[in-house]
Amino acid sequence: MTQTETSTGTSTETFDVVVVGGGPAGATAAHKLARQGCSVLLLDRAGRVKPCGGAIPPRLIKDFAIPDNLLVARATSARMISPKNNQVDIPIDNGFVGMVNREQFDEWLRERAAASGAVRRIGTFERIERDPDGVAVVHFEGRTQAQKSGGFAARVRARSIIGADGARSEVARQTVPGADHPKCVFAYHEIVRAPAVKPAGYNDARCDVYYQGKLSPDFYGWVFPHGDTLSIGTGSADKGFSLRGAVGQLRQIAGLENAEVLRREGAPLPMKPLKRWDNGRDVVLAGDAAGVVAPASGEGIYYAMYGGELAAQSVLELLQTGDASCLKLARKRFMKEHGLVFGVLGIMQWFWYGSEKRRERFVKMCEDRDVQQLTFESYMNKKLVRKKPMAHVRIFFKDMGHLLGLAKV
């Protein structure tokens, strides 16, 4: 970080990178860049927790060195519930899915970035302007840790900017062509205290997923264990659908209607990756701002952190070479690694979540061990598993049977 004197004689800090947004994507990007010796400002609004089931796969835990103490629960199975209340229990063979509370998890990521050298500031991004030398000036409303409201005008210069400020990113809207009206769904959940007397069938090591139109006309409802608490939520792109009402129904179904509510959270989620993630000059997007929430599953933490790492790499290459085309590599590398998975999941959500009949068939199909094993291996390792070609062939014909209505429900 350096000080630059302006034409009025005042001094303005200059950073190699300003990261706007301190969620998993932004904090991961800040951590990586600070470790590489860049001067980094991590700007975060603070006090905002995104509605999230909190599931993280083993690959995330390994790739990003997440300590065990952040895992508030370990899910060893999943239960899928159909519109007719048929249940399919799927064991997670030889492993588990880690569960985290986003409030503690995100803060730990921000603290790790700061420990690596990133400067943390609390504030809300406002706009980007340019100094006479062409360097970006990031304006934001800052506040101190003690301030609960209000703020002060602040500005810093930035040789590059990473926009990781959520699904309706203001950085993206102002700087990246075509990013001003992203398609979003809305997610809502309630964090409740786990009851002392557990309801019948309760399992604190199982994630329950409800594929029922009354709980979501185009997604699913969930009950995820978080140790002493649970996340109970749903999502939908239907603006007329009552998410809060659906969560109320879900709590009754799960026998948790009397559980103490600790907090309620709602937020938009992107429906698919944006076609462009950079401004061709000095801005690149990451996380929800780039649209990297997986269709069908709604998983976003791993993809956000991976995308944050790629954004950091592209910015580092920009700073080293001065070539702005490096910024395009973040999206190119992400889609090369995960584009096929996102495409398959998008088709799956569009078809299988389209009606109660299809949801029933989808849950039925998941009784198959080939489907279960390949699904979880792909989820846990973040790759489409190719080592079992005959299993893929079997799944193809079984899937076609369900698609054509030939399989029994």
N, C-alpha and C positions, 0 to 999 in steps of 0.2 A: 504494500500500500504506500502511495506517495501523496504528497501535497502539491496541488497545482494552483498557481495564482491566477485569478480571473482578471478581466479587463477593469473591474471595479476595485481591484486591489485586495479582495477577499481571497481566502484560501479554501480550496475544495479537495477532499480526499479523492484519490484515484485508485481504483481496484482493477486487477486483471479481470476479475469476474464478479458480477453481482448475481446471486442466485435469489430469485423471488419465489418464496414459498418454502417452508421448512418441513413438509411432509416427507415420506420415504424417498421420493424422487429427488427433491431438492437437497435434503440432508445428505443423501448418498453422493450426489454430484459435488457438493461442497467438501465433503470428506475426501473424495478422490483427488480433487484439484488442490486442496490444501496440502495433502501429502506429497504432491508433485512440486511443491514450492511456490504455487501461485498465491497471490494476495486475493483473498476471497471474502466477500461480504455476504452473509446469509441473512436475508430479510424475511421475517415471519410475523404474521399477525398475532400469533399466540392466543391461547384460550379457546381455540377452535378444534373440536374433535370430529373427525369424519365418521358417519355411520358405516360400520364395517363389521363383518362377522369375525375378523381377526385371525383367519387361518393362514398359516405360512407353511409351505412344503419343505421337506428336508433339503432340497437343493438351495433354497434361500438361506436356511440356517448355515449350511456349509459355505456357500459362496461368499456370504457377507459376514461370516464370523459372529453370529448372534449367540450370546451367552445363554446358558440354560436358565438363569434366574429370570429372564424375560418371558419365559414360557409359563403361563398361568395354568395351562392344562395341556394334555396330550390326548388327542382323539385317536382311538384305535379302530373305530368303525364308523360307518355312516348308515343311516336309515332313510330310505326313500319311501314316501307315502303318496299313493295315487289318489285320484278323485274319489274312488270307491273305498278309500282307506285300506287298500291292499298295501302291505309293507314288505320291503325288500331290504334285508340287512346285508351290508357289504363290509366284510372285514378288511382292514388295511394290513395285508400280509407283510411280516418282517419289517414293520416300521410304524410310524405315527405321523399325524399332522399336528404341528405345533399351533397353539392358540395364544394370541397376545392381546393385551389391552392397548388400544391405539394411543391412549393418553401417555402411558409410560413408555411404550415402544418408540413412538415418534420423538419424544423428548430425549430418550437415550441416543437416538441417531443424531439429533442436533448437538447433544453434548459431545459425542464422539467427533463430529466435524469440528467443533470448537477446540477440542483437545489436540486436533491435528493442525490447528493454526487459523481456522476460519474465524472471522469476526462476526459475532451475532448481534443483530439489532432487532428490536420490536417495532413494527410499523406496517402501514398499509400502502402498497404501491399505488401511485397516481398516474404518472405519465413519463414518457421518455422524450427528451429534447436533445439538441446537438450543440456543442460548443463550436466556436469558429474553426477549430482544428479537426472537426468531424467526429470527435469522441462523444459517445452517448452520455447524457446526464440523466440519471434516474432520480425522479422526484418522488418523495413518499412522505406520508404523515407519520412521524415517529412518536414514540412515547416511551417512558421509562417503565421499569418493572413495577414500580409502585402505582403508576397511573392506571385507573380502571376505565377512564373515558377521557375524551379530548386528546390533544396531541400538539405537536409542533411541526412546522414545515422543515423538511430536511432534503438534502440533495447530495449525491455522490457521482463522480465520473466513473464510467465503466468501459473497459476495453472490449468486454463481451458480457452478454446477459443470458442467463438460463431462466426461462419462464416455467416454473413448476407450481403455479398458483391455481390449480384446480380446473375442473371441467369447463367452467366459464371464465377462462383465463383472461384477465385484463391485458396482460402482456401480449398474449396471442391476438386478441382483438385489435390492439393498436398497431401491431408490427408485422404479423404474418398474413399474407394474402390468402383469402378463403377461410380464415379461422374465426370470423366474427360471429357466425351463427352455427355453432356445433350442435349436432343432434344429441339429445340427452334423455336419459330416463331419470326417475327420481327414486331414491332409496330412503327408507325410514326404519329406524329400529329403536327399541327400548332396552336399556341395560337394567336388569332387575337383579335383586339379591337372591341367591339360591336359597330356597326355603329350607328351614331346619328339618321339617317333615317332608320327605320327598314324595311326589305323586307316583302313582302306579306306573311302572315301566320306565321310570327316570333312570338315566345312565349318564354320569358326568364324564364319560370317555367316548361319547357318541354324538355325532352331528346329525340332527334330524332335518331333512329337506322335504318340504311339502309342495307337491305339484298339483295344486288345486286352484281352479279358476276363482273361487270365492276369496282366496288369499292373494292371488295375483293373476290377472287375465293374460299376462304375457311373460311372466318370470316365475319366481317361486318364493315361498316363505321359508324361514329358517329358524331353528332353535339351536344355538351353538353354546357349548359349555365354556366358561371362562374361570374355572376354579370356584371362587366364592360368588361369582355372578354369572349371568347368562346374557347373551345377545339374542333378542327375539325381533325379527324384522322381515321386511318384504320390499319389493320394488315394482315399478310399472312405468311404462311410457304413456299410459292412459291418464290424461290430466283430470278426468272426471272420477277416477277411482279413488276411494278413500283408503289411503295407506294406514292411517291411524286406526280406522275402523277394522281393517283386516288384521292388524297386529293384535287388536283387542280380541278378535275371534280366535286367532292363533294361540293366544295366552290361555283362553278357555279350553281349547282343544288339548293343549299340553298340560292342563291342570295347574297352570301358573297364574291364574287370574288374580289371585290374592297376593302374589309376590310383590315386595316393595320395589317401586320404580326409583332408580337412582338418577337416571337422566334420560332424556329423549333427544334424538338427533336425526336430522334429515339433510340431504344434499343431492345435487344433480350428479349423475355419472355419465360419462361419454358412451356412445353406442358403438363407435368404431374409430380406429386410428385416423387422424387427419391426413389428408393427401399431401400436406406440406408441413414441415416442422421448423422451418427457419426463414429468416427474412433476406437471405442472400448477402448479409453484411456482418452482423455481430450478435444476432439473437437466435437461440434454438430452444425448442420446447421439450418438456419431459413430463412423465407421469400422466395424470388425468388431463393436463393441458394439451398433451399430444394425442389423447384419446385411447390410451392403452389399458383399457379394462376389458378382460376377456368376455366375449359374448357367451350366453348360455350359463356359464358358471358365475360370472360377475367378479371373478378373481382379479385383484389389481395390485396387491402389495409387491409380489415378486416382479411383475412386469414394470411397475413404477421404479423399483430400485435398479433393475437391469437397464431400463431406459435412462435413468439418471446417470448411470455409469457410462452409457454410450454418449449422452449429451456432454458429459465432462470430457470424454476422450476427444470428441469432435472439437470442443472449445480449446483443449490443449493443443491440438494440431493447428488450429487457427492461430493461436498465439505464437506458436513456434515458426510457422511458415508465412503468416500473413495472407494465406489463401482462404477466402471466404467460402469457397466451394466445399471445404472440409466439413462445414456444418451440415451439409446434406447427408453425410455419412451416418449420422445418428439414426435417421429413419431407415436408410438403406440397410444398415447392419441389423436393425431390429426386425425388419420385415423378412430379411433373409433367414433369420433364426426362427421367427415365430409367426410369420405371415400365413403360412399354410394352416397352422393350428387355429388362428383367428378366423380364417375363412371357413374351415370345417365347423367350428363352434357357432358361427353366425348362421350358417345354413341349418344346423341342428336346432338352434333356438327358434328360427323362423318356422320350421316345420313342426317339431315335436311339441312346442308350447302353444300351438295355434288353436287347440280345442281340447275339451275334456276327453274325448275319445282318443285323441293322439297322445295326450299325457298318460292315459291309462296304458296304452301300448308301449310307451317309452319306459315306464316303470317296469312293466312286464319283461321287456327286453333286457333290463338290467339284472334280472335273475340269473342270466347266463354267466358262468364263471369266466369264459373267454372275455366277455365284455368288461366284467369287473376287473380282471387282472390287467388288461391292456389300458383301461381307463385310469386306474390308479398308478400304474407304472409311468404312464405319460404325464400324469399330474405331478407325481413326486419328482420326476426327473426333468420335466419341462421340455420333453421331446416326444414326437410321435414314435412309438416303439416299432422298430422294423425287424427285430430279431426273431419274430414268430410269424413267418409268412402264412403258414397254414391256419393259424388262429385268425388272421385278418381275412382270409378267404371264407372261413366259417362264419365270421361276423357279418361279412358282406351278404351272404345268402340269408342269414337270419334276419338281418336288417331289411332286406328286400321283402322277406315274408311279412314283416310287420308293416312296411310301407304299403304293400298291396292288400293288406287285410287278410292274409292267408294264415297267419299265426293265431292261435287261440289266446284270448285274453281272460 
